[in-house]
Amino acid sequence: MEHYDSVLFSRMLTELTLTFHIIYATIGVGVPLLIFMAQWLGIKKQDEHYILLARRWTRGFIITVAVGVVTGTAIGLQLNLLWPTFMELAGNVIALPLFMETFAFFFEAIFLGIYLYTWDRFENQRKHMLLLIPVAIGASFSAVFITMVNAFMNTPQGFELENGNLINVEPLIAMFNPAMPTKVAHVLATAYMTSAFILASIAAFRMMKGSNHIYHKKALLLTVKIGLVFSIAAAIIGDFSGKFLAAYQPEKLAAMEWHFHTEEGAPLVLFGILDEENDIQYSIKLPYALSILAHGNPNAEVIGLDQYNEEDIPPLYIHYLFNIMVIIGMGVTFIGLIYVVANFLRRTFIHNKWFLTLLVLTGPLCIIAIEAGWWLAEVGRQPWILRGILRTKDAATTSNHVDVMLYLFIALYIVLGIASMIVLIRMFKRNPVEKELQDVKGGG
């Protein structure tokens, strides 16, 4: 019973840490690109509003980076403490991307520090803007390298297994595994998309509260345009992800689509609930759509859960996570498209309170979609921590003090979450846009 409890608490603590960290990590990956875009536009158009956007976003970004460092360190600590068997078995294989992720972060942090310190020390703003390129590259490659580790857990390769030990390790082959292209592309696209819509939410909120300043309108248009581009990219990559799952993780695809029986011309199940007999109620079935998603052929055979032993089938609730992710993705894309088209056609309804409310919701909804996506990725791999090689229950620590760690980290994340929100709110309340623009003009 003790061993079962340690596995349960280890999973709960890891899920808690990932759930909290992914918010700050997503912002950490996506915002540098948006800062670069704002400053580039400001220089190109000689527009002080975009320059101020870059400056204000950078200030807020620093806070999220600080929290992300703490939670990222916690993940590294927990990998070693909670999953010692996994790290002992696979540690040598994934050591390179883990090291490279740390290197990428320091690369980003060094140039971010220089960028901040030298803001008013460059006569040529273009040269100063170039400092953002390594910041954005470092942030994105942090995500690339850590996602490579996750991809390896789904499609492990680059080694041989002998008497329970991994030998003949080839780290580069392990890093560039079959899951890597779609996972990395999806993580980057959704990080840029989510960051853009979070910043769009803030601009829309200020406008909804009565501010009619052109600064907020420019911020809203820029962020929604960027969010729309990457939301469309995420949908396209999602199609490739479905085909990857059909080829390499068919049990995960079958579980998240509630595809119980192997068949040709398989329908796609949307919504619905499962009863006690695993019969699907209240669903919408799109004929042939799952065969198209999985193989690009409406008559293709899609492997069902009937081909797997019960102990190898992922939890079926991942279907709900998949639906949440897809519905939110489609929803924010639709809202973004309406806003961009209506703005182009000079329709004024997009500045009405009801539409601004929809735009305010896009940021929080994208965070929910990111959370659902990561839960889908992790829970959908169960019962494996290293697919086909090491089960999660065999990889966890046998310590009976994991519950104490769980409670301590819950307290830590509550403090970090509340503190970061208070700091961000106070930072921008004390320096409203109007005051900063006045100061810039006064200083000029």
Rosetta blueprint (number, residue, H / E / L):
1 M L
2 E H
3 H H
4 Y H
5 D H
6 S H
7 V H
8 L H
9 F H
10 S H
11 R H
12 M H
13 L H
14 T H
15 E H
16 L H
17 T H
18 L H
19 T H
20 F H
21 H H
22 I H
23 I H
24 Y H
25 A H
26 T H
27 I H
28 G H
29 V H
30 G H
31 V H
32 P H
33 L H
34 L H
35 I H
36 F H
37 M H
38 A H
39 Q H
40 W H
41 L H
42 G H
43 I H
44 K H
45 K H
46 Q L
47 D L
48 E H
49 H H
50 Y H
51 I H
52 L H
53 L H
54 A H
55 R H
56 R H
57 W H
58 T H
59 R H
60 G H
61 F H
62 I H
63 I H
64 T H
65 V H
66 A H
67 V H
68 G H
69 V H
70 V H
71 T H
72 G H
73 T H
74 A H
75 I H
76 G H
77 L H
78 Q H
79 L H
80 N H
81 L H
82 L H
83 W L
84 P H
85 T H
86 F H
87 M H
88 E H
89 L H
90 A H
91 G H
92 N H
93 V H
94 I H
95 A H
96 L H
97 P H
98 L H
99 F H
100 M H
101 E H
102 T H
103 F H
104 A H
105 F H
106 F H
107 F H
108 E H
109 A H
110 I H
111 F H
112 L H
113 G H
114 I H
115 Y H
116 L H
117 Y H
118 T L
119 W L
120 D L
121 R L
122 F L
123 E L
124 N L
125 Q H
126 R H
127 K H
128 H H
129 M H
130 L H
131 L L
132 L H
133 I H
134 P H
135 V H
136 A H
137 I H
138 G H
139 A H
140 S H
141 F H
142 S H
143 A H
144 V H
145 F H
146 I H
147 T H
148 M H
149 V H
150 N H
151 A H
152 F H
153 M H
154 N H
155 T L
156 P L
157 Q L
158 G L
159 F L
160 E E
161 L E
162 E E
163 N L
164 G L
165 N E
166 L E
167 I E
168 N L
169 V L
170 E L
171 P H
172 L H
173 I H
174 A H
175 M H
176 F L
177 N L
178 P L
179 A L
180 M H
181 P H
182 T H
183 K H
184 V H
185 A H
186 H H
187 V H
188 L H
189 A H
190 T H
191 A H
192 Y H
193 M H
194 T H
195 S H
196 A H
197 F H
198 I H
199 L H
200 A H
201 S H
202 I H
203 A H
204 A H
205 F H
206 R H
207 M H
208 M H
209 K L
210 G L
211 S L
212 N L
213 H L
214 I H
215 Y H
216 H H
217 K H
218 K H
219 A H
220 L H
221 L H
222 L H
223 T H
224 V H
225 K H
226 I H
227 G H
228 L H
229 V H
230 F H
231 S H
232 I H
233 A H
234 A H
235 A H
236 I H
237 I H
238 G H
239 D H
240 F H
241 S H
242 G H
243 K H
244 F H
245 L H
246 A H
247 A H
248 Y H
249 Q L
250 P H
251 E H
252 K H
253 L H
254 A H
255 A H
256 M H
257 E L
258 W L
259 H L
260 F L
261 H L
262 T L
263 E E
264 E E
265 G L
266 A L
267 P L
268 L E
269 V E
270 L E
271 F E
272 G E
273 I E
274 L E
275 D L
276 E L
277 E L
278 N L
279 D L
280 I E
281 Q E
282 Y E
283 S E
284 I E
285 K E
286 L E
287 P L
288 Y L
289 A H
290 L H
291 S H
292 I H
293 L H
294 A H
295 H H
296 G L
297 N L
298 P L
299 N L
300 A L
301 E E
302 V E
303 I L
304 G L
305 L H
306 D H
307 Q H
308 Y L
309 N L
310 E H
311 E H
312 D H
313 I L
314 P L
315 P L
316 L L
317 Y L
318 I H
319 H H
320 Y H
321 L H
322 F H
323 N H
324 I H
325 M H
326 V H
327 I H
328 I H
329 G H
330 M H
331 G H
332 V H
333 T H
334 F H
335 I H
336 G H
337 L H
338 I H
339 Y H
340 V H
341 V H
342 A H
343 N H
344 F H
345 L L
346 R L
347 R L
348 T H
349 F H
350 I H
351 H H
352 N L
353 K H
354 W H
355 F H
356 L H
357 T H
358 L H
359 L H
360 V H
361 L H
362 T H
363 G H
364 P H
365 L H
366 C H
367 I H
368 I H
369 A H
370 I H
371 E H
372 A H
373 G H
374 W H
375 W H
376 L H
377 A H
378 E H
379 V H
380 G L
381 R L
382 Q L
383 P L
384 W E
385 I E
386 L E
387 R L
388 G L
389 I L
390 L E
391 R E
392 T H
393 K H
394 D H
395 A H
396 A L
397 T L
398 T L
399 S L
400 N L
401 H L
402 V H
403 D H
404 V H
405 M H
406 L H
407 Y H
408 L H
409 F H
410 I H
411 A H
412 L H
413 Y H
414 I H
415 V H
416 L H
417 G H
418 I H
419 A H
420 S H
421 M H
422 I H
423 V H
424 L H
425 I H
426 R H
427 M H
428 F H
429 K H
430 R H
431 N L
432 P L
433 V H
434 E H
435 K H
436 E H
437 L H
438 Q H
439 D H
440 V H
441 K H
442 G H
443 G H
444 G L
